[in-house]
Amino acid sequence: MAKKPNDNRIAVLGLGRFGSSLALELMRQDWEVVGVDSDPQMVQTYADQLTHTAVVNTTDEEALRQLGVHEMTHAVVAVGTFIEVSVMTTSLLVDFGIPNIWAKAISRQHATILRRVGAHHVVLPEHEMGERVAHLVTGHVLDFMEFEDDYALVKTRAPKQVTDRTLADAALRAKYGVTVVSIKRPGEEFTYTTADTTVYAGDILIVAGKTRHVEAFANLD
């Protein structure tokens, strides 16, 4: 059976805290989720909440084929605690030719191995959350999201250096190397900004730019 580009079926291999949370959220987004775990109790816990569940060793090729995992366009390897199992499972999914493989890693070395065996996307939940929270507790940052190539989005209160001025007048890109992409007035919703947008005290800004630049901007006060 050929894989369909818009297939909304996904296999989540490993139903621990990360895998189960992901699987339940995908269900809320109307995905068909096949949840797999070697622990019968874990599988029983989510049997009524997921499209289909099975007690399976995720490195068992034949068992995964019987579940139709080899025909899916999306799969998540969420068994990060056991590195050998994680790597073997990821390698098996790569052999299946699944075009979108996400894998959980518990260390940067683990992440490197997963990428080398063919995982298309690797996440380090604990590392990434730790980095995000570090930004939230050490400055004026209200939320923080970092991407590749040292680029980030930051949610922050408007610093006094830019209030009561339009974005054009504030010249943030020239002065601070950042761009304000959205703004929220007290009691209102976020809206896109233009060069004529005036920033006032109490406004919340979504700012984009190099990580070091958005961090410095958020800490201007």
SVG drawing of the C-alpha trace seen along z (x, -y; Angstrom):
<svg xmlns="http://www.w3.org/2000/svg" viewBox="-12 -58 40 69">
<polyline fill="none" stroke="black" stroke-width="0.4" points="0.0,0.0 1.5,-3.4 2.0,-6.0 -0.3,-9.0 1.2,-12.5 -1.7,-13.7 -2.1,-10.5 -3.2,-11.4 -2.2,-8.1 0.8,-8.0 2.5,-5.4 3.8,-6.4 6.3,-3.8 6.6,-4.1 3.8,-5.3 5.8,-6.8 5.2,-10.4 6.4,-11.9 4.9,-9.4 1.5,-9.3 1.2,-13.1 2.1,-13.4 -0.3,-10.6 -3.3,-12.2 -2.6,-15.6 -2.5,-14.1 -5.9,-12.4 -7.3,-15.8 -6.1,-17.1 -8.0,-14.3 -5.1,-12.1 -5.4,-8.3 -2.9,-7.2 -1.4,-3.7 0.2,-3.5 2.8,-0.8 4.6,0.2 6.2,3.4 4.5,2.8 1.0,4.3 -0.1,2.0 1.0,-1.1 -0.9,0.1 -4.0,0.8 -4.0,-2.6 -4.4,-4.2 -6.3,-1.5 -9.6,-3.5 -8.0,-6.8 -6.1,-6.0 -7.3,-4.7 -5.4,-1.4 -2.9,-0.1 -0.7,3.0 1.8,4.7 4.7,5.0 8.5,4.9 9.3,1.9 12.3,3.7 10.1,6.5 9.9,5.9 7.2,8.5 5.0,7.2 5.2,3.7 4.4,4.8 1.3,6.6 0.2,3.3 0.7,1.5 3.4,-0.8 5.5,-0.2 2.6,-1.8 2.4,-5.0 3.9,-8.4 4.5,-9.5 6.1,-7.8 7.5,-8.9 10.1,-6.9 9.4,-7.8 11.4,-5.1 14.3,-7.4 15.3,-6.0 16.6,-2.8 19.1,-4.1 19.8,-0.8 16.1,-0.1 15.6,-3.7 18.3,-3.4 17.2,0.0 13.6,-1.1 14.5,-4.2 16.7,-2.2 13.8,0.2 11.5,-2.7 14.1,-4.1 14.2,-0.7 10.4,-0.8 10.9,-4.0 8.7,-6.1 9.1,-9.7 8.6,-11.5 10.4,-10.0 10.6,-11.8 12.7,-10.5 13.2,-11.4 16.7,-11.6 17.9,-11.8 21.3,-13.3 23.1,-15.2 25.2,-12.1 22.0,-10.1 20.5,-12.7 23.6,-12.5 23.3,-8.8 19.6,-9.0 20.3,-11.5 23.0,-9.3 20.7,-6.3 18.2,-8.4 15.7,-10.1 14.4,-13.2 13.6,-15.1 15.2,-14.6 13.9,-16.2 15.5,-16.5 12.5,-17.4 14.3,-17.8 17.2,-19.7 15.0,-22.0 12.6,-22.6 15.6,-23.3 17.0,-25.9 13.6,-27.5 12.9,-27.8 16.4,-29.2 15.4,-32.1 12.2,-32.6 13.7,-32.8 16.7,-34.9 15.2,-38.0 12.1,-39.7 11.3,-37.0 7.7,-35.8 8.2,-32.9 11.1,-31.7 11.5,-29.5 14.8,-28.9 15.2,-27.5 18.2,-26.3 21.0,-28.7 20.9,-30.6 17.5,-32.2 14.8,-32.7 11.3,-34.2 10.8,-35.9 7.6,-37.1 8.4,-40.1 7.0,-43.3 7.8,-46.4 11.0,-48.0 10.7,-51.7 13.4,-52.5 10.9,-51.9 7.6,-53.0 5.5,-55.9 7.2,-55.6 6.4,-53.9 8.4,-50.9 9.8,-52.9 11.0,-55.6 12.4,-53.1 14.6,-51.5 14.9,-48.2 16.5,-46.2 19.3,-48.8 19.8,-49.4 19.2,-46.0 19.2,-43.5 15.6,-42.4 12.2,-42.6 8.8,-43.0 6.5,-40.7 3.4,-41.0 2.0,-43.1 -0.7,-42.7 -2.3,-45.6 -3.7,-45.0 -7.1,-43.4 -6.7,-42.8 -5.5,-40.0 -2.2,-39.8 -2.1,-41.6 0.6,-41.9 2.8,-45.0 3.6,-47.5 6.2,-50.3 3.5,-52.7 2.6,-50.6 3.2,-52.6 4.4,-50.8 3.0,-51.8 3.9,-50.9 2.3,-47.6 2.3,-46.2 3.5,-42.6 5.8,-42.1 6.8,-39.0 10.3,-39.7 12.4,-37.7 16.1,-37.7 19.5,-36.1 19.2,-34.6 21.7,-36.9 20.0,-39.9 16.4,-39.0 17.8,-38.2 19.5,-41.6 16.4,-43.4 14.2,-41.6 16.5,-42.7 16.8,-46.4 15.0,-47.5"/>
</svg>
